[in-house]
Amino acid sequence: TPTPTPAVAAPLDARYATVSTRVFGYTGEVVVDNPGGTPATGWTVVVTLPRGSSAAEVTGADWRQDGQSVTFTGPAVAAGGTQAIRFDVRTADPVTKAPQGCTVDERPCAGL
């Protein structure tokens, strides 16, 4: 009998949106989409914040900040499902209201 070939996981997609703004900060959201037919585990979202910014009050993922990079990891995303990550950003610059970059598993997020 032939050995079944394991299903290849489809790459995840992600989109960024600024949910709200204030003078020295904003609330951002990244929604991770799994278009594949199998659950996605072990995913990583990296958001690059403006210089002098810090993240806080994160929901939907575990996180750590190293300089301008904030790395999010979280639970498995069901096949055809999504996982939302919300985070509060405090900025040093009252004009900047969005991250400088966003990737999911090293692929660019939509919306930036």
URBEL-V310463 format. One record per residue. D_CENTER is the distance of its C-alpha to the mean C-alpha in Angstrom with 1 decimal. Layout:
BEGIN
((D_CENTER) (D_CENTER))
END
This chain:
BEGIN
((42.1) (39.2) (36.1) (33.1) (30.3) (27.0) (24.5) (22.0) (18.4) (17.0) (13.9) (10.7) (9.6) (6.7) (7.7) (7.4) (10.3) (12.3) (13.8) (16.7) (18.3) (21.1) (23.3) (21.4) (17.8) (15.3) (12.9) (9.5) (7.4) (4.5) (6.5) (6.5) (10.2) (12.7) (15.8) (17.7) (20.6) (19.6) (17.0) (14.0) (14.0) (12.8) (9.4) (7.3) (4.0) (6.1) (6.5) (10.3) (12.2) (15.7) (18.5) (19.7) (16.6) (15.4) (12.7) (14.1) (14.3) (10.9) (11.1) (9.6) (8.7) (10.7) (10.0) (12.3) (13.0) (15.3) (16.7) (14.3) (11.4) (9.1) (7.9) (6.2) (8.2) (9.6) (12.4) (13.5) (12.5) (16.0) (17.5) (17.0) (14.6) (11.2) (9.0) (7.9) (6.2) (8.6) (9.7) (12.9) (13.7) (17.3) (18.5) (21.8) (22.3) (23.0) (22.3) (18.8) (16.4) (13.2) (11.1) (12.9) (10.3) (6.8) (6.8) (6.2) (9.4) (10.8) (10.8) (10.0) (7.8) (10.6) (11.6) (12.0))
END
